[in-house]
Amino acid sequence: YFMANPAKTKKQLGYFKFGSVLFSTTLSLFIVGLFGIILIQASSLTKMIRENIEIQVFLDKELSSEQLAQIRKNLAERPFVLAKEDSVQLRFISNKEAAETFIKNTGEDFTKFLEDNPLRDSYVFSVAEEFQSSEQLTIIAKELESVPGVFEVSYMTDLVDSINKNLFKVSLIMGGFILILIVTVIMLINNTIRLALFSQRFLIRSMQLVGATRGFIRKPFLVRAFLFGILAGILASAILFSLLEYTKGNIEGFAALQNTELMLLLFATLSVMGGLLSGFSTLRAVNKYLNMSLDELY
């Protein structure tokens, strides 16, 4: 039959239900992609939070302009000062500005009963992420206090400890969710393709009986599954992209958490992941039916 109808054999070999497999694979990849987006957003939010960890360097009074410039240069060259867009995040706050901010925040004007401004000039800088542990911040503070012209170094110790502890806990929880999600998606795609190929088991046996090699039988199944997987990844990426654009337009500040490079990498990963998982699941299913006896097929 197969030798007499090669065109029909070629058409049927490797065929499985297009709609159900594509839908299940797209849904699985969409869930993975959605969680990936959450991770990217969480990473961006974490970075923004960490960039708010600041050290305030209070200066001695009556320093000259040259001394202030020297201290600024000294700080700017330190590796722990956060550099963003090729410029260090270092700003100078005069004692006059500090007094105005204090009065605005507290509503108490101490200048009415104090002749002299007790506040000091200061430099404030954000700390690079790799130097944000409590131990490193303590070392940085001691190091800066030894700089000539520096009176005191201050940072919010409790805030730093709280941020580091909470981020560690969140990382553990997210890691557990990722592991569970990956296992679930692999099982879902694998079971979907196995069910889809169930109707092909007798055709696979028939091809074996007429002398077709295992490679010849596998090839159309694998090609079709790989293409389905890539298409599912593209569809899932398109849905996620539309969801992101809608969210950006309706939630203020959401666009600030976007990372275009990571998003593009995520979309590419979904397509490759879809193709590989579909191909691997199909290979396992076809090999299973190739190794079955006729009685087991029934």
N, C-alpha and C positions, 0 to 999 in steps of 0.2 A: 504493500500500500504506500509506504513512504517513498520507495524507489520510483513508483509510478506517478506519484504526485509530489515532486520535490518542492514546488512553489508553495503548496499548501503546508508542507512540513516546515518550511522555513518561516512561514507566517505564524504558525502556531507555537513553534519551539521558542521558549523563553517568555511566552505570554503569561501575564497574570493580571488580575483586576487592577486597572489603572486608578480608578477613583478612590477606592478604600485605602490602598497603599499610600497614595499621594497625600490624602487627607490626614491619615494617622502620622505619617512621617513629618508633614508640615506642622501639625499640632505639637508633636514632640519637640521639634527644633524651635518652634515659637516659644515654648515654655523655657527651654534652655536659653534662648536669646533674651527672653524677658528677665530671667535671673541674671544673665550676663550684664544687661543694662543696669540692673539694680546695683551690681557690684561696681560697675564703672562710676555710677552716680555716687555711691558710697565712698569710693576712692577719692573722687573729686571733692566731696564734702569734707572728708577726713583731711585732705590737703589744705583746704581753706581753714579748717579749725586749727590745724597745726601752724599755719602761717600767722595765726593770731597769738601764738605764744611769743611774748616779747620780753626783752631784758631792758631795764631802764638804768642807765649809768648816770648817776648824779655827780656833778662836778664841784670842785672847790670854787669859792667865790673870788671875784675880781681877777679872773684869768684874762689874759690879753687875747687879741684876735689871733695872733700867731700860735699861742698855746692851744686855743680851741681848734684851729685848723690842724695842728699836729695830732691832737687826740682823735679828731675825725679820721685823719689818714690812718692812724694806728688801728682804729676799729674797722675801717673799710677793708683793710688788708687781712683781717682775721677770717679763717675758713668757716667759722660757725655763724657768721653774719649772712643771712639769706640774701642771695642774689636772684633777682627776677628781671627778665628781659634785659640782661646785660648790665643791670645797675643794682647796687646793694640797697636793701630796704633799711636805710638809716636816716633818721630825721633828728633835727635839733629843736628842742623846746626851751625857750628862754624862761627865766623865772617870772617874767611879766605875763607870758602866755599861760604858764602854769597857774598863776594867781587868778587870771580871768576864767580859766576852766574850772578852778575850784569854786569860785564865787557863783558861777553859772550852775554848777551841779548841786551845791549845798544851799545856795541862797544866803550865805553868811559872808559879809564883807569884812574880813579881818583887817583891812587897811584902815578902817575907821578908828581902831584902838591900838594898832601897832604902827610905829613910825617906819620900821624897816620891813621889807619883804623877806620873810624867813625861808621862802622856797628857793630852790637852786636851779641853775641851768642844767639841762640834761640832754643826753643822746639816747634815743630809743631805737632799737632794731629788732627785727624778727629773726628767730633762730632757725637755721637750716635743720631739716627734718632728722638728719643722721646724728645731730647733737642734742636731741630733745629728751634724753633720759634724765632722771633726777640726779644721777651721779655725775653725768657730764655737765649739767647746768651748774652744779655746785663747784666743779673744777673751774668752769668758765668765770663764775662770779669771783672766785679767789684770784684768778689770774688777772682779771680786769682791775680789781681793787689795788693791785700793785703798780698800776700804770700811774706815772706822775700826773697830778691834776685831777685824779678821780677820787671823789669823797666816799661814795658808797655805790654798791650794785644791788639792784632789787629785781625780783621777779616773783610771780605768784606760784609758790611751791605747791600748795594744795590743788590748784587748778591743773598744773602739769601732771601731778600724780593721778588725779581723777581721770584726765584725758587718756593717759597711757594705760591705766587699768581697764577702763571701759572699752577702749579700742581693741585691747587684747581679747577681752571676752567676746566682743562682736565678731572678731576674726575667727575665733574657734567655732562659734555658732554657724557663721556663714560657711566655713569649711565643711562642717558636718552636713549642711543642707546641700552643698554642691556635690558631695560624694553620693548622697542618697538620690539626688536628682539624676546624676549621670547613670547610675545603676538602673533606675526606673526607666529612663529613656531608652537605654540599650535593650532592656527586656521588652518594652513595648514595641519597638521597631522590629526586633527579632521575632516576636510572636505574630505580629501582623504579617510579615513576609512569609513565615512558615505556613500560616493559614491560607495565604494567597496562593502559595505553590502546591497546596495539598491537592488541588484538582489536576496538577500536572504530573503527579507521580506515575500514572500509567503510561503517559507519553514518554517520560524518562526511561521507564523500563522497556518500552517498545523500541526506542532508539538504541538501547543497549543490545537488544536481541538482533537488530539488523547490522550490528558491528560498529556503531558509532563510538568513537573514543570519548573518554570522560571529558577531556578538554573541549571537544566539539560540542558536547551537550551543555557544559557549563557556560561557554562563552556568551550565547545570546541572553541567558538569564542574568549573568553578571553585568553585561553592557546595559541592559534595560534597567536593572536595579541601580547601577551607578548613576545613570542619567536621571532616573526618578529622584534619587537622593539629592543630586545637585539642584534639580528643579524645585524640590521641596525646600531646600535651603534658601534659594532665591525668593520663593514665595514668602517664607517666614521672615526673611530680611525686609521684604517690601512692606509687609504688615507692620513690623516693628518700626520701620522708618516713618510710616504714616502715623503710627501712634505717637512717636516722638515729636513729630511736627505739630500734631494736634495739641499735645501737652505743652509744648513750648509757647504756643500761641494763646493758651488759656491759663497757664500758671505762671505768675510773675516770679522771676528769678530762676526759673528752671533752666533757662538757656545758659546760665553761668556755670552749670554743672556739666555741660556737654564737653566731651573730648572727641573731636572728629576723628583723629587717628585711631583711637581705640575702638570707636564705633565701626569704622571701615574694617578694621581687623576682625572684629566680632562677626560682621556680616560675611566676610570671606571664610572665617572659620566654620560658620554654620553650613555654608555650601559644601565645603570640603568634608566636614563631619557627616553631613547627610549622605554624600556619595560613598564614603568609606564604611559607615555603619550599615547602609543598605547593601553594599557589596559584600561585606563580611557576613551579614545575616543570610543573604541569598546563598553564599558559598556553603555555609553550614547546612542550610536546608536542602540544597541540591545534593550535597555529599551524603546526607542522611538517606535520601531516597535512592541514591545510587547504590548504597550499601545494604539496602533492605532486600529481603527475600520476597518472592511473590506472595507468599502467605501473609507476611507482615504488611504488605501494601494494602491488603484487603482488611 
